[in-house]
Amino acid sequence: MRIFTLTGALALALLVAGPAAAQQDKYATNNGVKIHYVVQGKGPLVVMIHGFPDYWGSWKPLMAELSKAGYRTAALDTRGYNLSDKPKGEAAYAMPHLIGDVAAVIAAEGEKNAVVVGHDWGAAIAWQTTFARPDLVNKLVILSVPHPTGMARELATNPDQQKNSAYARNFQKEGSEKSLTAEGLAGWVKDPKEKAGYVEAFKRSDFAAMMNYYRANYPRGVGEGAAPPPAPPKVNVPVLVIHGMKDTALNAAGHSGTWNQVTRDTTIVMIPDAAHFVQHDAEKLVNRTIRDWLVARR
């Protein structure tokens, strides 16, 4: 078990950084697609990628935490969401384009690489960016989504995960977006002060685009007869995984063996009382854990 403490380096960073910095809206462009993102703080770059259904605002508490610790955070609206462009068609949401969006934001910030943080689809993008463009990622923070090898294993052998993935199969169906509403998508948001912002963000989003993430990228095979995905390359940067054990979409068991896929130190934090949106269900613990983990490897 890893115990995090307030290190001298963190104390100094907090002293130097002072109060949380103001947020700034920016745009990056990937092959003609504009990606909106919000920057806060100064220092080493941390790119944050949200999932479904979410937008950049999911990261506000973590952005404030890290900006006070001397980091520059850049939180994306992924394509199809909120203020980012919404290209039409399933092919526009294939993983290479999503990786390209992350690369565009890092380049727009004048950096060659960054700490990459992701939740849900953002975590899937973060894993895949680390495989395809290892030059872009110097540390990896994953919320909720198992390494693809572990996810494939659970989909092939774990009846609970097969059952829990039924929602994704439904999302892959033609016309699934017709049942979505902005208010319904924001139903998981518990903070009434934040919910209105989520509803507005979803009203600006493209529901078909949201479903295209699943159509273009979610594994379609189920059971032992499903073809396993190609083995990805080893991850050669430190990895932090945080998982809410009440997650009903992604089983905690999928993270077993993650350490076999990483050549550097691997930290896995399981939070018994948190569900899928772990960064909100256990906000203080998640933010403190990410902050201290990063500062210890600064």
N, C-alpha and C positions, 0 to 999 in steps of 0.2 A: 504494500500500500504506500502510495506517495503522499506525504504530508506537505502542504504548501504553507509557507510563512512569509511575512513581510520582510523581504531581503533589503540589505542596504542599498542595492541598486534600484529597487523599486521605490524606496523611500526618497532617494535622490531624484528619481524621475518625477515623482509626485510633487516634490518641492520645486523643481525647475519648471514643470509644465503648468502648475497653478490650476485655476478653474478650467472647466471644459471649454474648448474653443467653439466659435460659431461654425455653423454648417454652411456649405457652399454647393450650389447645384452646378454640375458640369455635364458635358456630353463627350463621348468617344464614338468613333465611326469604324465599323467593320464591314468592308465591301458595300458601302452605301447604306448600311443599317445603323441608325443612331441609337446609342445606348446611354440612357440617363443614369447618372450616379451622383451621390452626395458625399462630399469630403468634409472631414472634421479632424482637426489636430495637425500637429507637425511631428515629423520623425520618420522612422521606418514605415514603409507602406504595408497596410493590411487591407486586402480586398475581401469583401463580404458578399456572399451570393445567397439570395433567399430561395425558398421553394414554393410549393403550391399549398393553399392559395395565400399569397403573401406579397409583399413589396419591400422596397428598401427600408421602410420605417420599422420593420421587424428588428433592425439592429440598433435602434436609437440608444437603448441603455448601454449596450456593449461599446458603441462608438464613444459615448461620453466617458465610460470607464477607461478605455484605451487611450483616448486623447489626453486625459489627465496623467496617464502613465508615460507620455512621451511618444505616442504613435500617431501616424496619419492614417485614418480609416477612409476607405472608399466603398460605399455600399451601393450595389447596382439595383436598378429595376431591370430584371432580365427581359429579353425581347418578348413582346406580346403584352407586357405588364405596364400599367400606369403611364409614365411619361416617355418610355422607350418606344422605338418604332415597332410596328406590328406587321411584319411581312406575311403574306398569305401563303397557305399551303403547308402540308406536313413536312416537306423536304426542307423548308426554311428553319426547322427546329431540330434537325439532325445534330448529333453531338459535335461534329467538327465546327459548325457555326457557333455553337454555344461556347466552345473553347476559344474560338476566335474573338468572341465578345470580351472574354476575360483578358485575353492578350491585348486587345485594343485599349482597355481601361488602364492596364499597367503601363502601356506605351504612352498614353495620354498624360499620365502622371510623371513621365520622364524617367521611368525606372525600367530596369531589365528583368526584375523579379520582385516577388512580394510574398508575404504570409498570405495564404489563401484559406478563408473560412467559409464553410458552406453548410446549409441545412436543407434536408429533403432534396428536391431537385438540385438545389445549389450544392449540396454535398456530393451528389452524383457527378455534377459538372466539375467539382473540385478534384474528386478522384481521377476523372478522365483527363483533366488538364495536367495532373501530375504524371500520368502515364504517357500522354502524347507530347507534352511540352514540359519536360522536367526542368528546363532552363528557366521557366517562369515562376517556379515555386521553391521558396527556401524553407518554409515550414507549412505544415498542413493541419488544419483543425476541422474535424468532421463532427457534425451533429446528426445523429439518428441513423444514417444510411450505412449499412455494412459495406466492406470492401466487396467488389463484384464477385470475387471467388466465394466468399462466405454467403452472399446473397443467392448465387446460383445453387450452391449446396442446399440451402434451406428451401428454395423453390422446388428442388428435385426430390427432397427427402422428408421435409417437415410439413405434415398436414396442416398445422396451425398457420404456418406462413403461407401455404397455398390458399387457405381460406381467407387470410387477412389480405391477400393480394386481389381478391375478387373485385374490389372497387376499381383497381387499375384496369382489369379486363373490361369492365363496363365503360370506363373512360375511353378505351381504345375504339369503341364502337362508333360508327358513323352517326352523327347527330347528337352525341352525348352532351354537347355544349348547350343544347336547347333547354335542358333542365336546370341550368345554372342561373343564379341571380347574384347581384352584388351583395345584397343583404344576406342571402344564404351563405355565400362564401365567407363573409365576415362573422359568421355565427360562432366561430371558435374563440374570437377575441373577447377576453374577459374584462379588460379595462375600458369602461365607458368613455373615457376621455380619448382613447385611441381608436375606438371602433368607428367613429364618424370618418376619420381619416382613411381607414381601410375601405369603407364603403365607397368613398369618393375615388380612391385609387382603383378599385375594381370596376367602377363605372367607366373609368378611362381605359380599361384593359379590354383585351379581345379573348372571349371565352373559348373560341375555337383554337386560338393559339395555345391556351392553357392545356387543352386536350391533346394538341399536337406533340407536346413533350412526351406524353404517354404513347402515342401512336408511333412516333419516330424512334423512341429509345427504350421503352420498358420491355423487359424480356417477355416474349409471347409463349414460350414453352412452359409446360407445367408437368411435374411428376418425373419419374425416373427415365422416361422416354425422351425427355427434353434434351436437345443437344447442348452440351456445356459451351460457354463462351470461350473464345481464345484466351489463354493465360496471359494476363497483363504483365508488363515488366515490374520488377521489384521497385518499391518506393524507397528512394535514397535520401529522404529528409526526415527530421523528427515529426512524429504524428501524435496528435491528441484526438481521442474519440470520446464523445460524451453522448450518453443514451438515457432516455427516460424509460424505465422498465414497464410503465403502464402504456407504452406505445402500442396501439392496436393495428398499425399498418406495417410496422417493421419489427420483427422479433429480435430481442436482445441476443438470442443464440447466434444470429448471423455474424456477430463480431468475434466469435470464438475463432482463434487461429489467425487473427489479423496480424499478430506479431511475426508470423511466418512469411508475410508478404512485405515486410519492412526491414531494411538493413540498419536503420538508426533506432534511437530509443522510441518506444511506443508506450503511450500512457492511455489507459482506458478507464473512464469514470462512469459508473452505473449509478443512476439516481432512482431509488425505489418509488418515490412518490410523484415523479414527473411522467407526463405522457409524451405525445409526439412533438408538440411545440415546447421542447425542453428549455429553450432559451427564455421562455416566458413563464413556464410552470415552476422553474427553479432559477429565476433570474439572477439573484444575488450570488448563488453558488456557481452558476455557469460563468458569469462575468468575472468573478474573483478567480476561478480556476484558470480561465483562458489568460487573464492578465498575468497571474503569477507564473504560469507555464511559459509564456512568451518572455517575460522579464528574465527568468532563469536561463534562457537560451539566447539572450540578446547579443 
